Amino acid sequence: MEKTLVLLKPCTVQRGLVGEIISRFEKKGLKLIGMKMMQLTDEILCEHYSHLREKPFFGILKDSMKATPVLACCWEGIDAVRVVRTMTGSTNGRNADPGTIRGDYCMSNQQNIVHASDSLETAAVEIKRFFKEEELFEYTPSNLNFMYALDEM
């Protein structure tokens, strides 16, 4: 099973969409194995968004991500990275397909509801950035046999 990171951004917290967004991942069949609310610092944002550091909007992005606490979530499932990225939709909400999280809940490129890891390698790094090992939990959902066929697990 793959693990991936999702950050519910300050716009999600401010708009009262936390429960709806988490519910969408749960209804899909992903397993929540870690979640915590945290206030992001300049240090963690500079590390997390280092690939955007030279962009003119970097300061605006950092300020936006510090506006309120975020919810860091670690989800697990078969093909979790791809599934979550498909569910989130295009980065710019105006271009995101209806039915995706961004397509249904945002009109912005930056105030775009969630951050989601873009690869298995990135997910591994990002999960370690936001979670200590003891903050992630292994358990077997009682409905697992109804989520996947036996030959998929």
TIPAGU-478288 format. One record per residue (C-alpha): residue in one letter; residue number from 1; x, y, z. Coordinates in Angstrom, 1 decimal, padded with zeros to 4 digits, always signed. Example, Ala and Ser with C-alpha at 12.3 -4.5 7.8 and 13.67 -1.06 7.14 Angstrom:
["a"; 1; [+012.3; -004.5; +007.8]];
["s"; 2; [+013.7; -001.1; +007.1]];
***
This chain:
["m"; 1; [+000.0; +000.0; +000.0]];
["e"; 2; [+001.2; +003.5; -000.8]];
["k"; 3; [+001.2; +006.4; +001.5]];
["t"; 4; [+000.8; +010.1; +000.5]];
["l"; 5; [+000.6; +013.5; +002.1]];
["v"; 6; [-002.3; +015.9; +001.8]];
["l"; 7; [-002.3; +019.3; +003.4]];
["l"; 8; [-005.6; +021.0; +003.9]];
["k"; 9; [-004.7; +024.6; +003.3]];
["p"; 10; [-005.7; +027.7; +005.3]];
["c"; 11; [-008.4; +028.5; +002.7]];
["t"; 12; [-010.0; +025.1; +003.5]];
["v"; 13; [-009.9; +025.8; +007.2]];
["q"; 14; [-011.3; +029.4; +006.8]];
["r"; 15; [-014.1; +028.2; +004.5]];
["g"; 16; [-015.2; +025.4; +006.8]];
["l"; 17; [-014.5; +022.7; +004.2]];
["v"; 18; [-012.2; +020.4; +006.3]];
["g"; 19; [-014.9; +017.8; +007.0]];
["e"; 20; [-016.1; +017.7; +003.4]];
["i"; 21; [-012.6; +017.3; +002.0]];
["i"; 22; [-011.6; +014.5; +004.4]];
["s"; 23; [-015.0; +012.8; +003.7]];
["r"; 24; [-014.2; +012.7; +000.0]];
["f"; 25; [-011.0; +010.8; +000.6]];
["e"; 26; [-012.6; +008.5; +003.1]];
["k"; 27; [-015.6; +007.7; +000.8]];
["k"; 28; [-013.1; +006.9; -002.0]];
["g"; 29; [-011.7; +004.2; +000.3]];
["l"; 30; [-008.4; +005.7; +001.3]];
["k"; 31; [-007.3; +005.0; +004.9]];
["l"; 32; [-006.3; +007.9; +007.1]];
["i"; 33; [-003.2; +006.9; +009.0]];
["g"; 34; [-002.1; +010.3; +010.4]];
["m"; 35; [-003.6; +013.7; +010.9]];
["k"; 36; [-002.6; +016.8; +012.8]];
["m"; 37; [-003.3; +020.5; +012.8]];
["m"; 38; [-000.2; +022.7; +012.7]];
["q"; 39; [+000.9; +026.2; +012.2]];
["l"; 40; [+003.5; +026.3; +009.4]];
["t"; 41; [+006.7; +028.3; +009.8]];
["d"; 42; [+008.9; +030.1; +007.3]];
["e"; 43; [+011.5; +027.3; +007.8]];
["i"; 44; [+009.1; +024.5; +006.9]];
["l"; 45; [+007.6; +026.5; +004.0]];
["c"; 46; [+011.0; +027.3; +002.5]];
["e"; 47; [+011.9; +023.6; +002.6]];
["h"; 48; [+008.5; +022.4; +001.4]];
["y"; 49; [+008.2; +024.9; -001.5]];
["s"; 50; [+012.0; +025.2; -002.3]];
["h"; 51; [+011.2; +024.5; -006.0]];
["l"; 52; [+009.2; +027.8; -006.0]];
["r"; 53; [+011.6; +029.9; -004.0]];
["e"; 54; [+012.6; +032.0; -007.0]];
["k"; 55; [+009.1; +032.6; -008.2]];
["p"; 56; [+007.7; +036.1; -007.8]];
["f"; 57; [+004.6; +034.8; -005.9]];
["f"; 58; [+006.7; +032.9; -003.3]];
["g"; 59; [+006.2; +035.6; -000.6]];
["i"; 60; [+002.4; +035.6; -001.2]];
["l"; 61; [+002.3; +031.8; -001.1]];
["k"; 62; [+004.2; +031.7; +002.2]];
["d"; 63; [+001.9; +034.4; +003.8]];
["s"; 64; [-001.1; +032.5; +002.5]];
["m"; 65; [+000.1; +029.2; +004.0]];
["k"; 66; [+000.6; +030.9; +007.4]];
["a"; 67; [-002.8; +032.6; +007.6]];
["t"; 68; [-004.2; +029.8; +009.8]];
["p"; 69; [-003.1; +026.4; +010.8]];
["v"; 70; [-003.2; +023.6; +008.2]];
["l"; 71; [-004.3; +020.0; +008.6]];
["a"; 72; [-001.6; +017.6; +007.6]];
["c"; 73; [-003.0; +014.2; +006.6]];
["c"; 74; [-001.3; +011.0; +005.6]];
["w"; 75; [-003.5; +008.7; +003.5]];
["e"; 76; [-002.8; +005.1; +002.6]];
["g"; 77; [-004.2; +002.8; -000.2]];
["i"; 78; [-003.3; +001.1; -003.5]];
["d"; 79; [-002.0; +003.7; -005.9]];
["a"; 80; [-002.7; +006.3; -003.2]];
["v"; 81; [-000.5; +009.0; -004.8]];
["r"; 82; [-002.2; +008.8; -008.2]];
["v"; 83; [-005.7; +008.4; -006.8]];
["v"; 84; [-005.3; +011.5; -004.6]];
["r"; 85; [-003.8; +013.6; -007.4]];
["t"; 86; [-006.7; +012.6; -009.7]];
["m"; 87; [-009.2; +013.5; -007.0]];
["t"; 88; [-007.6; +016.9; -006.4]];
["g"; 89; [-007.7; +018.0; -010.0]];
["s"; 90; [-005.6; +020.7; -011.8]];
["t"; 91; [-003.7; +023.1; -009.6]];
["n"; 92; [-005.6; +026.1; -010.8]];
["g"; 93; [-009.2; +025.6; -009.7]];
["r"; 94; [-010.5; +027.5; -012.7]];
["n"; 95; [-009.1; +024.8; -014.9]];
["a"; 96; [-010.0; +021.8; -012.7]];
["d"; 97; [-012.6; +019.4; -013.9]];
["p"; 98; [-016.0; +019.4; -012.1]];
["g"; 99; [-016.1; +016.4; -009.7]];
["t"; 100; [-012.5; +017.0; -008.5]];
["i"; 101; [-011.9; +018.7; -005.2]];
["r"; 102; [-010.5; +021.8; -006.8]];
["g"; 103; [-013.1; +021.8; -009.6]];
["d"; 104; [-015.9; +021.7; -007.0]];
["y"; 105; [-014.4; +024.0; -004.3]];
["c"; 106; [-012.1; +026.7; -005.7]];
["m"; 107; [-011.5; +029.4; -008.3]];
["s"; 108; [-007.9; +030.1; -007.5]];
["n"; 109; [-004.4; +028.9; -008.5]];
["q"; 110; [-003.0; +029.5; -004.9]];
["q"; 111; [-006.1; +029.3; -002.7]];
["n"; 112; [-006.6; +025.8; -004.1]];
["i"; 113; [-007.8; +023.8; -001.1]];
["v"; 114; [-005.1; +021.1; -000.8]];
["h"; 115; [-001.5; +020.3; -001.4]];
["a"; 116; [-001.0; +016.7; -002.6]];
["s"; 117; [+002.3; +014.8; -003.1]];
["d"; 118; [+003.1; +014.4; -006.8]];
["s"; 119; [+005.1; +011.1; -006.7]];
["l"; 120; [+006.0; +008.2; -004.4]];
["e"; 121; [+009.4; +009.7; -003.8]];
["t"; 122; [+008.0; +013.2; -003.0]];
["a"; 123; [+005.4; +011.6; -000.7]];
["a"; 124; [+008.1; +009.8; +001.3]];
["v"; 125; [+010.0; +013.0; +001.8]];
["e"; 126; [+006.9; +015.1; +002.6]];
["i"; 127; [+005.5; +012.6; +005.0]];
["k"; 128; [+008.7; +012.7; +007.0]];
["r"; 129; [+008.7; +016.5; +006.9]];
["f"; 130; [+005.3; +016.7; +008.5]];
["f"; 131; [+005.0; +013.6; +010.6]];
["k"; 132; [+007.1; +011.8; +013.2]];
["e"; 133; [+007.1; +008.0; +012.8]];
["e"; 134; [+005.1; +007.5; +015.9]];
["e"; 135; [+002.3; +009.9; +014.6]];
["l"; 136; [+001.4; +007.4; +011.8]];
["f"; 137; [-000.8; +004.5; +012.7]];
["e"; 138; [-001.0; +001.0; +011.2]];
["y"; 139; [-004.4; -000.7; +011.5]];
["t"; 140; [-006.7; -002.9; +009.4]];
["p"; 141; [-010.1; -001.4; +008.6]];
["s"; 142; [-012.9; -003.9; +009.2]];
["n"; 143; [-014.2; -003.2; +005.7]];
["l"; 144; [-010.9; -003.8; +003.9]];
["n"; 145; [-012.3; -006.9; +002.1]];
["f"; 146; [-015.1; -004.6; +000.7]];
["m"; 147; [-012.6; -002.0; -000.5]];
["y"; 148; [-010.4; -004.2; -002.6]];
["a"; 149; [-010.6; -007.6; -004.2]];
["l"; 150; [-008.5; -010.3; -002.6]];
["d"; 151; [-006.1; -010.4; -005.5]];
["e"; 152; [-005.5; -006.6; -005.3]];
["m"; 153; [-004.1; -006.7; -001.7]];
***
